[in-house]
Amino acid sequence: MSVLHDSLIITKRNLIKLKRVPDLLFFATLSPIMFVLLFAYVFGSAIDIPGVDYKSFLMGGIFVQTMVFGASITGSSLAEDLQKGVMDRFRSLPMARSAVVIGRTAADVGNNIVTITIMSLTGLIVGWRITSSFFEAVAGYLLLLLFAYSISWVMAFVGLTVRSPEIFNNASFIVIFPLTFIANTFVPIDGFPPVLKTIAEWNPISSVTLAVRELFGNTNPMAPPPTAWPLQNPVLYTLIWVVLLLVIFVPLSVRKYERTLTA
């Protein structure tokens, strides 16, 4: 109960910071909005997806890419707090040490809800529609938030390891950018070279993207089924990755934070 109470306080602190520094949320949402508009109206005219409007195909990928990039806020914020000595202030307070990392990742859920809402409105403006049932759509949004939450813990560990927001931003971009593009986020993977196609098929970004498209009703029901197991079972494969990342990086991040304070 003490950890939960302290975590809620840290979560509130990070959400208040977002309110006081709205630029963080503004630029976090401006980038995906630009991606939606550019891909929908510039590349969309040249990309043909059989049986599916490209704008509907695009939104699933944009949602996932935005959640993954948004998760980097956790690592960057923790690295910045370490650099500025904010963690030393937390250490002097009578609170659970793990609450700092838990509260930071929990605050990202709130950020992501706002971002998803803005992106959904943008998608509706450009012509994207959800054609599935209400509960399937809710499941799609929940899967996005859950996957983003697991990635936040990975970013938390990296941010606590490098301890510099500049280094973290460079390192995360180098990893996240190719990870989100060697996938089915923006184009079908059928035309990929064999090696890249195999990587894309087993890339969890591809599975969560396909899962979201299916739950939103943005796939072609007449299309041939995928040949790779992860894309045949995208929801299950995504949940496996979520559990795996949480099991590995939650204890690693908490332990890394505790060691950082005692170093």
Secondary structure, DSSP 8 states (H G I E B T S, - for coil): -HHHHHHHHHHHHHHHHHHH-THHHHHHHHHHHHHHHHIIIIITTT---TTS-HHHHHHHHHHHHHHHHHHHHHHHHHHHHHHHTHHHHHHTSSS-THHHHHHHHHHHHHHHHHHHHHHHHHHHHHT----S-HHHHHHHHHHHHHHHHHHHHHHHHHHHHH--HHHHHHHHHHHHHHHHHSSSSSS-GGGS-HHHHHHHHH-HHHHHHHHHHHHHT-S-TTS---SSHHHHSHHHHHHHHHHHHHHHHHHHHHHHHHHHHH-
